[in-house]
Amino acid sequence: MSTEPLRSLRYVDDITRDDVLTLEAFIYSQLRPVQDAAGETGDTFCALRSLEILVCDSAGLLLALLDRSGRGQEERSTMLREWNRLWTTASWWNYRDGYDTDRWNRLDHVDAAAEASHHAEIARAQAGTGEAQ
C-alpha cells in the first residue's frame, strides 16, 4: 500500500496500479473469511469462487490497460466499466476496516471533457423540455 496521502479518484486517468492492487486485495480480504466459513462444497462456494474470478479478471484487465500507452476512448471506457465493477463488489463491505470510501469511489466519466459534454447534454435536454411546456 502506498504511503502517499489519499486522494479521491474522479476520472479514469486518476487510477493507478496501486489503486487497483489495493482494491483487489481488499476485496479478497473480505471474501476469504466468507469462503472459509462456507467450505469447499455447495452453491455458496461456487458463487464465491465465481465472484473471485470476476474480481481477478477485472483487476487484470485494468492493470493491462494501465500499462498501455496512448489509451483511446474505447480502452478508457473499458477501464471505467471494470473499475466500477470492482468498486461495486467492494461497496458491499462499506464502512468496514480497511475500506476507504473517499479513496475508492464510483467513477462516472472517463475524463473532464466527457463530464462537461454529459452535463451540457443534460442542460440541453432540460432546456428542450422547458420549451415544450
Secondary structure, DSSP 8 states (H G I E B T S, - for coil): ---S------BGGG--HHHHHHHHHHHHHHHHHHHHHH-SSHHHHHHHHHHHHHHHHHHHHHHHHHH-SS--HHHHHHHHHHHHHHHHHHHTTTTSTT--TTTS----BSSHHHHHHHHHHHHHHHHHHHHH-
